[in-house]
Amino acid sequence: MNNRWLAICAVALSACGGGGGSGNSGPDVDGTARCATISGGGTTVGVSQSNCAGCSASNLEAAIDGDTDTAGTLLAPGVAAGFAGVRATAQPGVVYGGGSTAAAIVGITGDPYLQVAEQLVIRTYLSGSLQEENVFSLNVVSANIVSGGAKNKFSFTTSKPYDAVEFGVWGGVVNYQADYYAFCHG
């Protein structure tokens, strides 16, 4: 699948998934059951941001509790040409192999007239170093392009090992809110 296809799926509010192409997966409302969560033990979660005025988070531990029905929230009232997201890091000693799927189950909400999301980004890390990045170039003017806050699974097939997954928005954003239900591997 290519990024143009993903953007079309997101705008159409379709449940898109499956293989092919680069192994990217856009909004996948029905696919959340296929998530092997990054959770347990010493798993950690935190906000990743740059140029995010007033960013705040609440209940982020819910994103790593192994339950895809609970969520932590990231509020980004203003991101000026920067990044706002959340990163989950597996418990010490756990590394997921290249060729597996890295994913985040996220619901995006906010003021539909004030948000300009340049790109949605999912990244993998190993010991704190960036491994890979997959960009969903949506170029939209609406916070509600992915089902108005409904759970959506964003994923891609990795080629390098990783121990952390991060999902967020890159670009100029106003009133961005994301509910993080889970980070996945597998």
JOLINCOR-V951253 format. One record per residue. N is the residue number from 1. NEAR is the number of other ideal C-beta (glycine too) atoms within 8 Angstrom. Layout:
n->(N	N)
near->(NEAR	NEAR)
This chain:
n->(1	2	3	4	5	6	7	8	9	10	11	12	13	14	15	16	17	18	19	20	21	22	23	24	25	26	27	28	29	30	31	32	33	34	35	36	37	38	39	40	41	42	43	44	45	46	47	48	49	50	51	52	53	54	55	56	57	58	59	60	61	62	63	64	65	66	67	68	69	70	71	72	73	74	75	76	77	78	79	80	81	82	83	84	85	86	87	88	89	90	91	92	93	94	95	96	97	98	99	100	101	102	103	104	105	106	107	108	109	110	111	112	113	114	115	116	117	118	119	120	121	122	123	124	125	126	127	128	129	130	131	132	133	134	135	136	137	138	139	140	141	142	143	144	145	146	147	148	149	150	151	152	153	154	155	156	157	158	159	160	161	162	163	164	165	166	167	168	169	170	171	172	173	174	175	176	177	178	179	180	181	182	183	184	185	186)
near->(12	8	9	6	11	15	14	8	11	15	8	6	7	6	8	12	8	6	4	5	8	7	10	14	15	14	15	14	11	7	11	13	6	6	13	5	10	13	8	5	6	5	12	7	14	7	11	10	13	5	9	12	8	8	13	6	11	7	9	15	8	12	14	15	8	7	7	11	4	8	10	14	12	17	11	15	9	9	17	7	6	10	13	15	14	17	13	14	10	11	8	5	4	8	9	12	6	7	6	10	12	14	15	14	14	13	13	15	10	12	8	8	5	8	14	9	14	10	12	12	15	16	13	15	15	12	5	5	6	7	11	12	8	9	9	15	8	11	7	10	5	7	14	11	10	12	11	6	8	8	11	15	17	14	13	13	10	15	6	9	10	15	11	13	17	15	15	14	17	10	10	8	14	11	11	17	12	15	12	18	14	16	15	16	13	8)
